[in-house]
Amino acid sequence: MSFIKLAKWEIKNVFKSKKFMILFLLQILSLSMIIFVFSIVSHSFETREVTLNPSFTFVTLGINDPTGLIIKNIDQSCLKLEKNNLSINNVKNNDLTGVLIVNSSSPISLDLFLNGKDPKSIVIKDEVSKASNRTESIILNKIVNKLGISKKIPNAQTISRGEALPVKLINKFMIAILLFLPIFLFGNIIVDNMVGEKERKTIEFLLVLPTTKTSIIFSKSLSALIVIGIQVFIWINILSLLGFKIPQPLLVYTIIIFTAIPIVGVTMLISVFAKNYGEAGMAVTITYIIILGILVIPTILYITNPRIVISPMTLVVKLLSSQPLTLSDLIVPFSLIFSVAFISYTLSIYLFGKDEIIFGPRPSVFKIIWGRK
């Protein structure tokens, strides 16, 4: 039996399974609830019903303000202001996130220089814009008071639009995490495909088919990847319809699917080695927590230092921030993806070829490594 026929058979069995369809619908419902709650929280931030006051003092703005008007209206609890070494080269070298030069001519003009590759630049852009608006309001109020013009406006209504300062960063992280969730939610497909075959004693049927054990491993992995790909595709469209901006969705989709390959490989390795559902479930849960940490922690570090691009999730956050990807950005994440995928699938095929792993009694890990019986 060819690999293509075996893969089609595996995919058909997955979609015909009532258990899978129930899980698929439940996970769609769960993810929909997550988005619903996230939308409510985001709306609360924007309408100021809930406020966050995080410290962004790691965002450094060089400022030269001879008038003293703008600097007084910048919230220094959000930004760290640097009044020396205001060279544009410091922005290029990531020593400063931005430089603001206030010209004391009449009317006052502002020159703001930002590092477009640094996601923290959106924080500076927002705060400088707010400081400029505050200064403008103060100057206008002084002029109005001097001229004796009445400031009472009948039926005045102030409408505030746009995202609160921390929400922009929160949105990008949350959208990225939501897009990666299907990878972890559908790990049970691999466990059911492999461990289920062992417990149902149907693994013997697969092994007598005219195909290779490598084809069996890859066909089961491919069926899981196709399901993950469908869910991620649905998810990107749902988020877009709900108003969440996803720049370059095709590139975002490609990065997520490539990330799923080694994760499915690691899940397959655990499923091949596991004796039963309980053992596989516990190992997969612990492994997924570690993998999630590997994806998320470098992404958090990227906010403080844009040179740190290690995780595939960092690439997605960078795309969501409308930042261009360079070749140097791709080297480490994709090297990690390909190396983990190669190791996990190689070990899965190796272990699947051992009768004692499939039929028992299973030897210990140390005996497998050292080749002792």
Secondary structure, DSSP 8 states (H G I E B T S, - for coil): --HHHHHHHHHHHHHH-HHHHHHHHHHHHHHHHHHHHHHHHHHHHHTTSS------TTSEEEEE-TTSHHHHTS-TTT-EEE-S---HHHHHTTS-SEEEEEE-SSS-EEEEEE-TT-TTHHHHHHHHHHHHHHHHHHHHHHHHHHHT-----TT------S--HHHHHHHHHHHHHHHHHHHHHTHHHHHHHHHHHHHTT-HHHHHTSSS-HHHHHHHHHHHHHHHHHHHHHHHHHHHHHTT---SSHHHHHHHHHHHHHHHHHHHHHHHHH-SSHHHHHHHHHHHHHHHHHHHHHHHHHHHH-TT---SHHHHHHHHHTT----HHHHHHHHHHHHHHHHHHHHHHHHHHT-HHHHTS----HHHHHHT--
